[in-house]
Amino acid sequence: MTIQLYGIPNCDTVRKARRWLDARGLDYTFHDFKKEGADPAKVESWIAAKGVGTVLNRRGTTWRKLDDAQKARADDSHEAVSLLVQHPSMIKRPVAEHAGGIIIGFEEDEWSAAFS
């Protein structure tokens, strides 16, 4: 299985992950949330596997711009899917799907363990 990498190309963490993959000669397909959006079924599967707290980026500017009612919706996994599909920049990046599972975020040790 080729690695499927999801993110936003101008995100520093996504750039690090892409450079890391390229340096190791690992094939991947990149899905740009800005151009292609976020698939509700994928987002739902990520939340089911890793939890809302891992998938939702509460540190970004998009999150900070939401009103309190919208932020409260994010605690419910079904509501979070809808919110993340509407605002894919709130998905923690990158998301990497591979034969061994899913990795959210970029920690070099975790990636080395998963892809070696």
C-alpha positions as a Markdown table, in Angstrom:
| # | Residue | x | y | z |
|---|---|---|---|---|
| 1 | Met | 0.0 | 0.0 | 0.0 |
| 2 | Thr | 1.3 | 3.4 | -0.9 |
| 3 | Ile | 1.2 | 6.0 | 1.9 |
| 4 | Gln | -1.7 | 8.4 | 1.6 |
| 5 | Leu | -0.7 | 11.7 | 3.1 |
| 6 | Tyr | -3.3 | 14.3 | 3.9 |
| 7 | Gly | -2.6 | 18.0 | 4.7 |
| 8 | Ile | -2.1 | 21.5 | 3.5 |
| 9 | Pro | 1.0 | 22.1 | 1.4 |
| 10 | Asn | 2.1 | 25.3 | 3.1 |
| 11 | Cys | 1.9 | 23.8 | 6.6 |
| 12 | Asp | 5.4 | 23.6 | 8.1 |
| 13 | Thr | 4.7 | 20.2 | 9.7 |
| 14 | Val | 3.4 | 18.8 | 6.4 |
| 15 | Arg | 6.5 | 20.0 | 4.7 |
| 16 | Lys | 8.7 | 18.3 | 7.3 |
| 17 | Ala | 6.8 | 15.0 | 6.8 |
| 18 | Arg | 7.1 | 15.3 | 3.0 |
| 19 | Arg | 10.8 | 16.0 | 3.2 |
| 20 | Trp | 11.2 | 13.0 | 5.6 |
| 21 | Leu | 9.3 | 10.7 | 3.2 |
| 22 | Asp | 11.3 | 12.0 | 0.2 |
| 23 | Ala | 14.6 | 11.6 | 1.9 |
| 24 | Arg | 13.8 | 7.9 | 2.5 |
| 25 | Gly | 12.5 | 7.2 | -1.0 |
| 26 | Leu | 9.0 | 6.3 | 0.3 |
| 27 | Asp | 6.2 | 6.6 | -2.2 |
| 28 | Tyr | 3.2 | 8.6 | -1.2 |
| 29 | Thr | 0.2 | 10.3 | -2.6 |
| 30 | Phe | -0.6 | 13.7 | -1.3 |
| 31 | His | -4.2 | 14.9 | -0.7 |
| 32 | Asp | -4.5 | 18.7 | -0.4 |
| 33 | Phe | -7.3 | 19.6 | 1.9 |
| 34 | Lys | -7.4 | 23.2 | 0.4 |
| 35 | Lys | -8.0 | 21.9 | -3.1 |
| 36 | Glu | -9.7 | 18.6 | -2.6 |
| 37 | Gly | -11.5 | 19.1 | 0.8 |
| 38 | Ala | -12.0 | 16.5 | 3.5 |
| 39 | Asp | -14.0 | 13.3 | 2.9 |
| 40 | Pro | -16.5 | 12.8 | 5.8 |
| 41 | Ala | -16.0 | 9.1 | 5.8 |
| 42 | Lys | -12.3 | 9.5 | 6.2 |
| 43 | Val | -12.6 | 12.0 | 8.9 |
| 44 | Glu | -15.1 | 9.8 | 10.7 |
| 45 | Ser | -12.7 | 6.8 | 10.5 |
| 46 | Trp | -9.8 | 8.9 | 11.8 |
| 47 | Ile | -11.9 | 10.0 | 14.8 |
| 48 | Ala | -13.0 | 6.4 | 15.4 |
| 49 | Ala | -9.4 | 5.2 | 15.4 |
| 50 | Lys | -7.7 | 8.1 | 17.2 |
| 51 | Gly | -10.3 | 10.2 | 18.9 |
| 52 | Val | -11.5 | 13.7 | 18.4 |
| 53 | Gly | -8.8 | 15.1 | 20.7 |
| 54 | Thr | -6.1 | 13.7 | 18.4 |
| 55 | Val | -7.7 | 14.6 | 15.1 |
| 56 | Leu | -8.9 | 18.1 | 15.9 |
| 57 | Asn | -6.3 | 20.9 | 16.0 |
| 58 | Arg | -7.4 | 23.3 | 18.7 |
| 59 | Arg | -4.3 | 25.4 | 18.4 |
| 60 | Gly | -4.8 | 26.9 | 15.0 |
| 61 | Thr | -6.4 | 30.2 | 14.0 |
| 62 | Thr | -9.5 | 28.6 | 12.5 |
| 63 | Trp | -10.3 | 27.1 | 15.8 |
| 64 | Arg | -9.8 | 30.3 | 17.6 |
| 65 | Lys | -12.2 | 32.1 | 15.2 |
| 66 | Leu | -15.1 | 29.8 | 16.0 |
| 67 | Asp | -17.7 | 30.9 | 18.5 |
| 68 | Asp | -18.3 | 29.0 | 21.7 |
| 69 | Ala | -21.3 | 27.2 | 20.3 |
| 70 | Gln | -19.3 | 25.8 | 17.4 |
| 71 | Lys | -16.4 | 24.8 | 19.7 |
| 72 | Ala | -18.9 | 23.0 | 22.0 |
| 73 | Arg | -20.1 | 20.9 | 19.0 |
| 74 | Ala | -16.6 | 19.6 | 18.5 |
| 75 | Asp | -16.8 | 17.4 | 21.7 |
| 76 | Asp | -19.4 | 15.2 | 20.0 |
| 77 | Ser | -17.6 | 13.0 | 17.4 |
| 78 | His | -20.5 | 13.2 | 14.9 |
| 79 | Glu | -20.6 | 16.9 | 15.1 |
| 80 | Ala | -16.8 | 17.1 | 14.9 |
| 81 | Val | -16.9 | 15.3 | 11.6 |
| 82 | Ser | -19.2 | 17.9 | 10.2 |
| 83 | Leu | -17.1 | 20.7 | 11.6 |
| 84 | Leu | -13.8 | 19.3 | 10.3 |
| 85 | Val | -15.3 | 18.7 | 6.8 |
| 86 | Gln | -16.4 | 22.4 | 6.8 |
| 87 | His | -13.1 | 23.5 | 8.1 |
| 88 | Pro | -10.4 | 21.0 | 7.0 |
| 89 | Ser | -7.6 | 23.3 | 8.2 |
| 90 | Met | -8.7 | 22.3 | 11.7 |
| 91 | Ile | -7.6 | 18.7 | 11.1 |
| 92 | Lys | -4.2 | 18.1 | 12.8 |
| 93 | Arg | -1.6 | 17.6 | 10.1 |
| 94 | Pro | -0.4 | 15.6 | 8.5 |
| 95 | Val | -2.5 | 12.5 | 8.5 |
| 96 | Ala | -0.7 | 9.5 | 7.0 |
| 97 | Glu | -2.6 | 6.3 | 6.2 |
| 98 | His | -0.4 | 3.3 | 5.5 |
| 99 | Ala | -0.5 | -0.5 | 5.6 |
| 100 | Gly | 0.1 | -0.4 | 9.4 |
| 101 | Gly | -2.6 | 2.1 | 10.3 |
| 102 | Ile | -2.9 | 5.9 | 10.7 |
| 103 | Ile | -0.5 | 8.4 | 12.0 |
| 104 | Ile | -1.7 | 11.9 | 12.9 |
| 105 | Gly | 1.0 | 14.6 | 13.2 |
| 106 | Phe | 4.7 | 14.3 | 12.6 |
| 107 | Glu | 7.0 | 12.9 | 15.2 |
| 108 | Glu | 10.1 | 11.5 | 13.6 |
| 109 | Asp | 10.4 | 8.6 | 16.1 |
| 110 | Glu | 6.9 | 7.5 | 15.5 |
| 111 | Trp | 7.3 | 7.8 | 11.7 |
| 112 | Ser | 10.6 | 5.9 | 11.8 |
| 113 | Ala | 9.0 | 3.1 | 13.8 |
| 114 | Ala | 6.0 | 2.9 | 11.4 |
| 115 | Phe | 7.9 | 3.1 | 8.1 |
| 116 | Ser | 11.0 | 1.0 | 8.8 |
